[in-house]
Amino acid sequence: MEVQKRLYTVDDVLELPGWDGARDRKYELINGELIEMSPTNLLHQWLAFEIAGELRDYLKQHDIGYGGVEGGFSPPDDRHNLYAPDVAFVRKERMPSPPFPQTYAGFMPDLAVEIASPSNTVAELHEKAAIYLRNGTRLVWLLFPERNSAEVCRLDEDDKLKIESVGTDGKLDGEGVLPGFELELRQLFKG
């Protein structure tokens, strides 16, 4: 007799210990498979903190939306996927009312930032970027600490992932999502 794996939904994840922040467990849900997120290393934490800090400073000057870290985002009409980007931004007009419900977001952020962990493969991160973009995210930044580089991901006119590599001397640009926002990679990759 074949044992079938259980497929989880977003609602199931909300019932698990840790999602409410009261415990130290966090989860993502990918195609119904529950993925427990392990704690990140110090470099990963520092990079997320720096990017979130730069975003926060920008949003204090440009009151166009809200930033956050490791929040839950689920594609609309998809109960089997729930992602927690390291850093995210959502424009004001896309936020629910009230703006901060005590649950996951039933939509994808305008900007998603993922920082590669040693356990991530480039293919996994590209797949995640494509899922974000095909479900409402306008811009994805992937950071690769081991290579001191980043990738900017967008969809082309054929709905295929378009990837632009950015080296240490380059910068991340907020484009139409965060007009005027720029972050030089040398600020992040100092070592």
C-alpha positions as CSV (number, residue, x, y, z in Angstrom):
1,M,0.0,0.0,0.0
2,E,1.4,3.4,-1.0
3,V,1.6,6.0,1.6
4,Q,0.5,9.4,0.3
5,K,2.2,12.6,1.5
6,R,-0.1,15.1,3.0
7,L,-0.7,18.3,1.1
8,Y,-0.9,21.3,3.4
9,T,-2.9,24.5,2.7
10,V,-2.2,28.0,3.9
11,D,-5.0,27.5,6.5
12,D,-3.1,24.4,7.9
13,V,0.1,26.5,8.2
14,L,-1.7,29.1,10.3
15,E,-2.6,26.4,12.8
16,L,0.9,25.1,13.2
17,P,3.0,26.3,16.2
18,G,5.2,29.2,15.4
19,W,3.4,31.0,12.7
20,D,2.0,33.6,15.1
21,G,5.5,34.5,16.2
22,A,5.0,33.1,19.7
23,R,7.5,30.3,19.0
24,D,10.7,30.1,17.1
25,R,9.4,28.0,14.2
26,K,8.6,29.4,10.8
27,Y,7.3,27.6,7.7
28,E,6.9,28.1,4.0
29,L,4.6,26.1,1.9
30,I,5.6,25.0,-1.6
31,N,3.1,23.2,-3.8
32,G,1.4,21.8,-0.6
33,E,4.7,20.6,0.9
34,L,5.5,22.0,4.3
35,I,9.0,23.4,4.6
36,E,10.4,24.3,8.0
37,M,12.7,27.3,7.8
38,S,15.9,26.9,9.8
39,P,17.5,29.9,11.5
40,T,19.7,31.9,9.2
41,N,23.4,32.5,9.5
42,L,24.8,35.9,10.7
43,L,25.7,37.1,7.2
44,H,22.2,36.4,6.0
45,Q,20.7,38.2,9.0
46,W,22.9,41.2,8.5
47,L,22.1,41.5,4.8
48,A,18.4,41.3,5.4
49,F,18.8,44.0,8.2
50,E,20.8,46.3,5.9
51,I,18.4,46.0,3.0
52,A,15.3,46.5,5.3
53,G,17.0,49.5,6.9
54,E,17.7,51.1,3.5
55,L,14.1,50.4,2.5
56,R,12.8,51.9,5.7
57,D,14.8,55.0,5.3
58,Y,13.5,55.4,1.7
59,L,9.9,54.9,2.8
60,K,10.2,57.5,5.5
61,Q,11.0,60.0,2.7
62,H,8.5,58.5,0.2
63,D,5.3,57.4,1.8
64,I,4.3,55.0,-0.9
65,G,3.9,51.7,1.0
66,Y,5.1,49.3,3.6
67,G,8.2,47.1,4.0
68,G,8.7,44.0,6.1
69,V,10.9,41.0,6.8
70,E,9.9,37.3,6.6
71,G,6.2,38.0,6.3
72,G,3.9,35.4,4.8
73,F,2.7,36.0,1.2
74,S,0.4,33.6,-0.7
75,P,-0.5,33.9,-4.4
76,P,-4.2,34.9,-4.9
77,D,-6.4,31.9,-5.3
78,D,-3.6,29.5,-4.4
79,R,-4.0,27.7,-1.0
80,H,-1.0,25.5,-1.5
81,N,1.8,28.1,-1.6
82,L,3.0,30.4,1.1
83,Y,6.3,32.3,0.8
84,A,8.3,34.4,3.3
85,P,10.7,36.6,1.5
86,D,13.7,37.9,3.5
87,V,12.6,41.5,2.7
88,A,9.4,42.6,1.0
89,F,7.6,45.8,-0.1
90,V,3.9,46.4,-0.8
91,R,2.5,49.6,-2.3
92,K,-0.2,51.3,-0.1
93,E,-3.0,50.8,-2.6
94,R,-2.5,47.1,-2.5
95,M,-2.7,46.7,1.3
96,P,-5.9,45.4,2.8
97,S,-8.0,47.4,5.2
98,P,-7.0,47.6,8.0
99,P,-3.4,47.6,6.6
100,F,-2.0,45.1,9.1
101,P,-4.3,42.1,9.6
102,Q,-2.8,39.5,12.0
103,T,-2.5,36.9,9.2
104,Y,-0.6,36.2,6.0
105,A,-1.1,38.4,2.9
106,G,-3.3,36.8,0.4
107,F,-1.3,38.4,-2.4
108,M,2.3,38.7,-3.4
109,P,4.5,41.7,-2.6
110,D,5.5,44.3,-5.2
111,L,9.2,43.7,-4.4
112,A,10.5,40.4,-3.0
113,V,14.1,40.0,-1.8
114,E,15.6,36.5,-1.3
115,I,19.0,36.0,0.1
116,A,20.6,32.7,-0.8
117,S,21.4,30.4,2.0
118,P,24.0,27.7,1.7
119,S,21.2,25.1,1.3
120,N,19.6,26.9,-1.6
121,T,20.3,26.1,-5.2
122,V,20.3,28.8,-7.9
123,A,17.6,26.8,-9.7
124,E,15.4,26.8,-6.6
125,L,15.7,30.6,-6.2
126,H,15.0,31.2,-9.9
127,E,11.9,29.0,-9.6
128,K,10.8,31.0,-6.5
129,A,11.4,34.3,-8.4
130,A,9.3,33.1,-11.3
131,I,6.4,32.2,-8.9
132,Y,6.6,35.6,-7.3
133,L,6.5,37.4,-10.6
134,R,3.8,35.3,-12.2
135,N,1.6,36.0,-9.2
136,G,1.8,39.7,-8.9
137,T,5.3,40.7,-7.8
138,R,6.8,43.3,-10.1
139,L,10.5,42.9,-9.1
140,V,12.6,40.3,-7.4
141,W,16.1,40.7,-6.1
142,L,18.2,37.6,-5.4
143,L,21.3,38.1,-3.4
144,F,24.2,35.6,-3.4
145,P,26.6,36.3,-0.5
146,E,29.1,33.6,-1.5
147,R,29.5,35.4,-4.8
148,N,29.1,39.0,-3.6
149,S,26.6,39.5,-6.3
150,A,22.9,39.8,-7.0
151,E,20.4,39.1,-9.7
152,V,17.4,41.3,-10.7
153,C,14.5,39.2,-11.9
154,R,11.6,40.2,-14.1
155,L,9.3,38.5,-16.6
156,D,9.7,39.2,-20.3
157,E,6.8,39.6,-22.7
158,D,6.7,35.7,-23.1
159,D,6.2,35.2,-19.4
160,K,9.8,33.8,-19.1
161,L,12.1,34.7,-16.3
162,K,14.6,37.4,-17.4
163,I,17.7,37.6,-15.1
164,E,20.1,40.5,-14.9
165,S,23.3,39.9,-13.0
166,V,24.7,42.7,-10.8
167,G,28.3,42.6,-9.5
168,T,29.8,44.2,-6.5
169,D,30.4,47.5,-8.3
170,G,26.7,47.6,-9.4
171,K,23.5,48.7,-7.7
172,L,20.0,47.5,-7.2
173,D,17.5,50.0,-8.6
174,G,13.9,50.3,-7.4
175,E,12.7,50.9,-10.9
176,G,9.0,51.7,-11.1
177,V,8.4,49.8,-7.9
178,L,10.5,52.1,-5.7
179,P,11.1,55.2,-7.9
180,G,14.5,56.7,-7.1
181,F,15.6,54.0,-4.7
182,E,19.2,52.7,-5.3
183,L,21.3,50.4,-3.3
184,E,25.0,49.9,-4.2
185,L,26.1,46.4,-3.6
186,R,29.5,47.5,-2.3
187,Q,27.5,48.7,0.8
188,L,26.4,45.1,1.4
189,F,29.5,43.2,0.3
190,K,32.2,45.1,2.1
191,G,34.4,42.2,2.9
